[in-house]
């Protein structure tokens, strides 16, 4: 997951404004899978700011983040994202 997030962020740096919504939405979804609704919401809001009414970002926000639905993978200790120890 960390690698996908890094790659999405790198791609987003070269994509012009107004076309970043897909990468921001991906980053929001990855954050949601990691169990971080706060960060997921931030990325999804940025996606909608980049492309107003970007449908996938709006749907993910409405169906997952806004109703505080936690990803099944994040609930299970065996499958939950393990943050690297710094």
C-alpha positions, 0 to 999 in steps of 0.5 A: 500500500505504501508503494502504491501511495508513493507512486500515486503521489509521484504521478500526481506531481506531473499531472496538471491541476484540473486532472489530479482528481483520479490520483487524489481519489486513489490516495483517499481510498488507500488512506481509508483502507489503512483505517485513516478516515481523516486523511481519506476525507482530506484527499477526497475533498482535494479531488473534488476541489480539483475537479468539481463533482468528481463522481468517484470521490463524491461517492467514496466520501458519501458511502465510506467516509461520511458515514464512518464506515471502516474498511473490513481489512482495517478492522482485522488485526491480521490484515490491518495496515501495519504502520512502519516504526520510525 
